[in-house]
Amino acid sequence: MSPTAAGSGVRLAAIDPAAFRHTPWKNGGGVTIDVAEALLPGFAPGSWEGMVWRFGRTAIVTPGPFSDLSGFDRAQVLVSGHGLVLETPTGEIDVRQPFRPVRFAGETAIVSRLEAGPVEVVNLLGDRSRVSIDLSCLAAGATDSRPAGVHIIYAATTPCDLAIDGNACAIASDHALRIDAGESFTVASRLGTAIVASIFPVARN
């Protein structure tokens, strides 16, 4: 990766796969690969207690229930395979096609259905009492403006060639870039589809 410094209020930091962490799902049904996270002081990395937000990737190889993450908002996007459906008590959440993010509450009772074999997804979780979250996909040729906050840009399947505030930035496949932005910035995709996870603090009483 070759990030280039953006504006004075926008700090870039590469995240190498060597720093990713393997964490068992909260319900023990699988393992997630954590790319980036934030925890409250005093809690160990990878802990489900004290988690403020977490961004990562996981394989779903067999159908089964999702972990109960009451109090959290969840966003998810399919990055490998196809045919994933999330069954809920009130209907289905369609995640059949790659790079089409969906959003749901962590307390929603969900059982996955695999219509065409194993898949891989990217997840963003956020404690809604502390942060709001957004997950989007930026295809080649697209430009987006992002407000101040923490942003993780992940090249899930292919290398990505980006311009951040006009500065070139290449991200190798399965690598990520963290952006701590004290001001708004623009990101343009010139090659590949980048997944953009955004985390914003919320006012607390």
Secondary structure, DSSP 8 states (H G I E B T S, - for coil): -------TTEEEEEE-GGG-EEEE-TTSS-EEEEEEEEE-TT--TT-STTEEEEEEEEEE-S--B----TTEEEEEEEEESS-EEEEETTEEEEE-STT--EEEETTS--EEEESSS-EEEEEEEEETTTEEEEEEEE-TT-EEEE-SEEEEEE--SS-EEEEETTEEEEE-TT-EEEEEESS-EEEEEEES-EEEEEEEE----
